[in-house]
């Protein structure tokens, strides 16, 4: 964690590419508040991220900052091209957020800036910390890999230090080559162990055969939801599906499946404890939470997201999770998951 001695005011912002960046900041915010710091959070007004944060931390000061507002492809093949085509918009957002930070530092007397994967969210005037598990960003082409790595470090090196939410051990860690690259940035790098907002709930009777936690970018979140709702009513008797939509108001009904738009931290921790298995995306925050809770998980990477595809392959080989592709036969894969020999690691910080 970030030491906060002699620090009064902290400015923090998570990347808005999925809610995982937001939820993994919860333990950091808890620490800062417990140490008596005043926390300012910058996020897009009306966003799902803002709603989650405001529910958990109504006492915090929120500053309006536009997100990257990235759109995604419906197909795996089109994912990289879709993101690359938005490079000008991303670079503009990075420049804008840097100007925002410099102004906020002066206006609010900020002592520390904390960025979860927002490349422009730093100040030249005060200590600025970058949080990421992707020191190495996986891309399909080796030549492109080297280019992306240089770009990644060119941004990271503008910060004072980099915090990696993983274990330092090269063999027993969660993110593999993502968090343990061959080359390092020029700023100090510190491993702080996995971050999880969720806590174990002991002594709870099982209520669900399967808990489904949907998350991630559209349209892939909705595509997976539709696929699952075609199968789950006939495959399992006790299912809870959490759609991961804090801003949603509509109700979804499905036979034999309890559907909730969103659950807060306490209710979600309870639901996980009550479930035999958890099915979710292979996002890194989900991976951290499932390993920390020692939960048997079934992970489906978002098509085209090379980071999630790498994590899923690695976790399946280690038998830390059962993973399969979104295009697979879901009913068949669920049958296989029920018989899978999970070997969850007892990782130590």
N, C-alpha and C positions, 0 to 999 in steps of 0.2 A: 504494500500500500504506500501511498504518498505521505511522507512525514509532514505534519502541519504545525510544528512548533513555530511560533512567531508569525503565523498566518491567520488573518482575520477573515478576509473575503475571498471566496473561490468562485470562479466562473467556469462552468462545465457545459459541454454539449456533446450528445451522441449523434453519430451518423444516422440519417433517416432511411437507410436501405434495409428495411425490415426492422422488427421490434427488438431483435436480439441485442443490438448495440445499446438500446435504451435499458433493457432489463438487467444487463450485466453491470450497469452503472449503479444499481441500487445499493450493493454492499459498500461502494465507495462513498455514496451520499450518506449512508447510515454512519459511516466512520466520521465523516466531516462534521455532521451534525452533533454526534456524540462528543466530539472534541471542542464543541462550542464555536465552530466556524459559521459564518454566514454564507449561504450557498445561493448563487445565482445560476439559473439554468436557461440556456438559450435554445429555443426550439420553434418550430413552425406553429403559429396559432391555429387552433382547431384540429391539429393532427392527432392521430392515434397515439403517438408518442407523448404529446402534451397531456392528453387525457389520462394516460396511465400514470404519468408522473404527478399530475395534480391530485389524482385519487390517493396516491401513496404519500405525497408531501405537499399538502395544501399550504403549509407555512412558508414555503420557499418562494423567492422572488423569481418570476418568469419574464424573460426578455424575448421579444419577437425576433426571430431569425428564420428566413426562408430556407427550406431544405433543398436538396439537389433535384427532387421530383423526377427521378429517373423512371422511364417506362421500359417494359421488358417484352421480349419476344414470346410468342405462343409456342415456338418450337426450339428444340435444343440447338439445332444447326444455326438458327438465326440469332442466338443469344449474344455471341461475341460481336457480330456486326452491328447489332442493335445498340449495344453499349458504346462501341467505338464511334458510331455516328453521332452520339451525344457528347463527345469530348469537348466541343466548344462550350456547351452549356455547363459541363462539370467544371471546366477551368474558370469560367465566369463566376460560378458559385464559390469556388475556392478563393478567388480574389475578393469577392464581396464579404465573405465571412472573416477574412483577415482584416479588412477595414473596420468591420463591425467590432472585432475584438479590441483593436487598438483604441477605438472610441470608448468602448465599455470599460476598459482598464482605467482610463482617465476619469470617466464619469462616476464610477462606483468604487474607486480606490481598490481595485482588484490586486491581490497579492500572488495568486496562483491561477493559472489557466490549465484546464484539463480537457483534452480532446479525445473522444473515442472515435478514431478513424476519420476525423474531419481534417483534411490536409492543410487547410488555410486557417484553422482555429488556433492560432498562436500569437504571441506578442513578443516584440523585440525589447520591451521594457521590463517584463517580469518573467519569472520562471514559468515555462510552458511544458506540459507533459503530454506525450502522445501515447495512447493505449491501443495496442493491436496484437492479434495473434498471427497476423500475416506479414511477417518480415520477408517471407518469400511468397509471392503471388503466383499461383499455378496457372499457366496458359498452355494451349495445345502444342505450340511450336517452340523449339529450343532457341532459335534466334530471337523470336518475339519475347521469350522468357527473359533473356538478358536485357532487352530494351526496357521491358516493364520493371525489371528489378532496379535498373538505374533510375528510372523515373520515380519509383516508390521511395528509394533512399534519398533522392534529391529533395523530396518533400519532408520526409521524416527528419532529415538532418537539420532542418530549420528549427526544431524543437530543442529544449534543454536536455531532455532524456526520454527514453522509451520504456514503457512498462508492458510486459508480456504476461497475460493471464494464463499461465501454464507452468509446469514444473521445469526446472533447469536441467534435470537429468536427460541426457541424450537418448536413452533407451526407454525409460518409463515416463512418458509424457503423453499428452492428448493430441496435439496437433502435428506431430511428426516434423517433416521438413518445412512445413509452413512456419512454425515457430522456432525451428533450429536450422537456420540456413548455413550454407558454406561460407558466405561472406556476411559481414556485419555492417550496420550503419556506423558513422563516425561518432555519434553521440553515445553516452552511456546507456546500456540496456540492462534492465532488471526483471527477473522472473518473480512474479508475485503469487503464483499458484492460481488455480481455477477460481472464478468468481461465480457465485450462485446466490440469487435472492431467496431461493426456496430452502426450507428447513425440513428435516425428517419429522414425521408425526408418528410416534410409536404407539403400539397397542390398538391399532385401528383394524377392524374387520374388513375383509375384501367385499366390495360392493359391485365392482365392474370387472368384466373379463378384459376389456380394452378401453383405454383412455386415448382419444385422438386429439392431438394438439396441432391445429393448423396455424400456419404463419407464413411469412414471406411475401414476396411481391406478387402483384396481379400481372397477368391473368392466371399465373400458375397456381396460386392459392385456390382460386375457384375451380380450376380444372381438376385438381386433386380432390377437392371436396365433392364434386359431382361424381367422380369415379368411385370414391369410398361409399357414398350414399347409395350407389347402385348395388353394392356388395354387402355392406355391414348388416343390414336388416335380416339377411338370410344366412350370414356366416356366424354371427355371434348373438347371444341372448341378452347380454348386459353390456351396453356400450354407452360411453359418454363422449360426445364430440364437442370440443371447444373450438369455435371458429376463428378465434384470434382477431376479432373485430370490435375493439372498445367503443367505436363510434356508431356501431350498427344499432338500429332500433327494430328492424323487422324480425319476425320469428320464423324459424325453419322447423318444420315438423317432419318426422320420419319414424315409421313403425319400428319399435324395438330399440330406438336410439334416442337417448336424451341429448338435446342440442342446446348449447349455451353460446351466446355470442362472445362472452369474455368472462374470465374469473380473476379476481384479485389474488394477491399473493397468498393470503391465508386459506382461501377456498381452493386455490389450485394445489397448494401443498397437501391439503386434505384429500383432494380427488386423486392425486398421484399415489398417496399412501393406500387408498382404497382400491387401487387397480392392479391387476396381475401384470399387464403389459402397457407400455406407452408407445403409441405410434406418432411420429412427428417428422418434420424435415430434419436434414442432417446439418443444420446450422450449428456453428461452434458453441453458441450460448446454450443451446439445447443439449449438446454433447456434454458440456461442463456440468449442467444441472443433473443429467441422468447418471453420470459417473459419481458425482458428489452424493447423490441420493441412493447409489447402489441399486438402480432400477433397471430391469430388463426392458430394453427399448428396441423398437422396430423403426428404422430410419430410411426415409426416401429422399434422396437429394433433389433439389430443384433442378430440372433439366437445363443443362448449359452452364450451371454454376460450377466451374472446375474445382473451386475450393471444397464445396460440399461433396462433389463426386470423389475427390481424393480422400476426404475424411471418411466417407462411407466405405470405400474399398478397404482402407486401412483398419477401421474399426471392426469390419466383418472378418477380416483375416485374423485379427487378434482375438476374435470371439467376445469382444466387448459390447457388440450390438449386432442385431440381424439387419442387414441392409439390402435393398433391392431398388431397381429402377422404376420410375413412374409408369413406363410403358409395359411392364411385366403384367402377367396374370395375377391380379391382387389376391383373389381367393386362394389360388395355389400357393402364393408366397406367404400368406397368413398361416396356412396349414403348416408350411415348413418352419415358420417362426416359432410356432407352438412347440415344435420338437427340437429346436435349436439348442445346442449345448453352450449356454452363456457361461463365460468365465470372467466375471467382472473383477477389475483390478482393485486392490486395496492400496491406492496411491497415497504416499506421504509427502507433505510439503518439505 
